[in-house]
């Protein structure tokens, strides 16, 4: 017990940089790209975008080309949706799938359009007044697709049409939620936790959006 307590103190005292460098995946990851040009390019893109190498990028070290294909899929889906709609559907799917990393990342994006309190309400499955009736229906549909697509019925699609969504837009909503299922299941299955910088978003907000695995370094 004493040894465990000592280890716990040590972990809590680790610097932000040390926590970011610590591998939390269930598989061995490659910290340095070496002569692997595809891996180096992927790591450099991620580092340039975030200012650090995110945990999720590390688990793609063995197949960096898959990261590129994921980026292409996301770009293709986003091309037909405005940012608010994409983020709402993604957030609905991420919280339904209980993925903390995506809930925090896309919850943060939603604060461009909603208050933090409203985003927290959405994480609980509620529909704050800042959401339109169509957006609330869209998020409900996205959660259903993410949780168990076999439960989606024609009536669910009909309801979206009654809120004004076209067939093409319903496809976009479905693809967004379904794609998030792929991404979150890869990350959660391989033990990826949300990165340390997410702690800076405020305790109440991060706790409300920690719907699955804890933030890296927190137990």
N, C-alpha and C positions, 0 to 999 in steps of 0.2 A: 504493500500500500504506500509506504514511504517513497519507494522508487517511482511508483506511478504518479504520486503527487509532485515529486520533483520534476518528472518529465512534463507534467501539465504546466508547471510554472515556467519551464524553459520554453515550451511552445507559445505561451502567452506573451513571452518577452521577445520573441522573434521579430525582427524588423519587417517592415512591409516588403522590402526587396527580397529578403530571405524567404518570406512566405510565397511571393510570386514565383521564385525560382524552384521552390519545393514541388516535386511531382506528386500529385494526389491521385493519378490514374491507377486503375487496376492492372494496366499493362505497362511494360517498360516503354519509356518514351526517349526520344533522341534529343538531347539538349543542344547539341551543336551540329549544324548541318554538314560540316566537313566538305567533302567533294560532291555531295548530292545537290546538284544545281536546282532541281525542282523544289526540294525541301528548303534550300536557302532562300529561294525567291518567295516561297509561301510565308516563311518566317519573317522575312523582311517586310512584306506587305502588311502582315498583321502588326508587327512592331511599329511600323510607320503610322498605321491607322490609330492604334490605341495608346502608343507610347510605352507599351510593354507587350510581352508575348502572352496572350491569354491562354488559360488552361485548355480550352477546347481545341486550340490549334495544335497543341502538343500531341493529342491522341491521333491526329491525322498524319503524324510524322512518317508512318510506314506507307501511307497512300496519299501523298500530297495532291495528286491529280483529282482525287475525290472532292477535296476542298474546292478546287476550281470548278468542278461540275456543279457543286452545290451553289456556288456563287452565280453561275450561269442560270440555274433554275430559279433562284430568287430574283435575279434581274428580269427574267422573262415574266414572272408572275407580277412583279411590281410595275412593270411597264404599262399594265392595263388598269392600275388602281391608284387612287390618290393616297398620299402618305397616311392620312388619318384613318382611312378605311383599312389599309394594310396593317397598321399597328394595332387597331382594335381587334381584328380577327386573329392576328398572331398572338396578342396578349390573351385573348379568350382561350385559344388552343393551349398556350403554354401553361396557364394556370390550371386548366382542366387536366393536363398531362402531368401536373405537379413537378414542373421543372423550374427550379429556383433561378438558374442563370438566365433563361429566356424571359421569365416573369419580371426579373429586375431590369434586364436590358431594354425590353420593350415597354415596361411600365415607365421607365425613365423617359423613353421617347414620347409616351403619351402625355407627359407633363407639359409638352409644348402646346397641347390642346385642352387639357383638363387640370384641375387642381389635384394636388397629391391626395387629398381626402377622397376625391371622386375616383381616382385610380385605385385606391385601397378598397373602396366599395365595390368596384368592378372585380377586384381580385377575390372578393367574397361571393361573387356571382350576382351582385345587386345591379340595378340599373338606375344610376343617379339621373337627376333631371337634366343634366348637361348632355345626356345622350338623347338622340331622337328616337322615336318609336322604331323606325327602320333599323337604326344602329343596334338597338337593344335586341331586336329579333335576329339580326345578323350575328351578334355575339352568341346568342343562345344556340343558333344553328352551328356556329364554329365549334362550340364546346361539345356538341353532340357528335359532330364529325370526329373530333379528336378523341373523345372517350370511347365511342363504339359506333363506328360508321354503319354497322349492320342494323342499328336501331333507327337510322334515318329512313323516313317514309315519304311518300309522294306529298302528303299533307304538309310536311316540313318545308318542302320546296314551294308548294303552292302559297304558303304563308309569306315567304320571301317575295314572291311575285305580287302578292297583294300589297306589299310595302313598296312596290315600284321597282324591284330589281329585275333586270333582264336575264334571259337564260345565260348569256355570256358572263354577266356579273356574278351570277350564282356559281358558275364554273370557277371564276376567279376566287371567290370566297372559299369554296370547297378545296381548291388546290392549295390555297394558303394554309388552311388548317391541316390538311393531310401532309403537306410538306413539313410542317412543324413537328408532326408526329415522328417522321423519319429522323429529323435532327435531334430532338430531345431524347429519343430512345437510344440513339447511338451514344450520346453524351452520358446519360444516366447509367446505361449498361456498362460503360467503361470507367465510371467513377469520377467524372468531371464535376467539379464544384465551381460555383460562382467565384470570380476573382476578387482579391482583397480590395481593390479600389471601390467596389460597390458599397463598402461600408460607409463611405463618405456621403451617402444619400440620406442619412438620418436614420436613427434607430427605429422609430415608429414605422417609417415607410419600408425599410428593409425587412423588418420582422413580419409585416403584413404580407410582403411579397415572397417571403421565404416559404414556399409551398411544398418543397421537397427536401433535397439535400441541403445542408447548411452552407453558408459562405465559407470559402477556403480559410482554414485556420481557426474556425469557430466550431465548438462542439457543444 
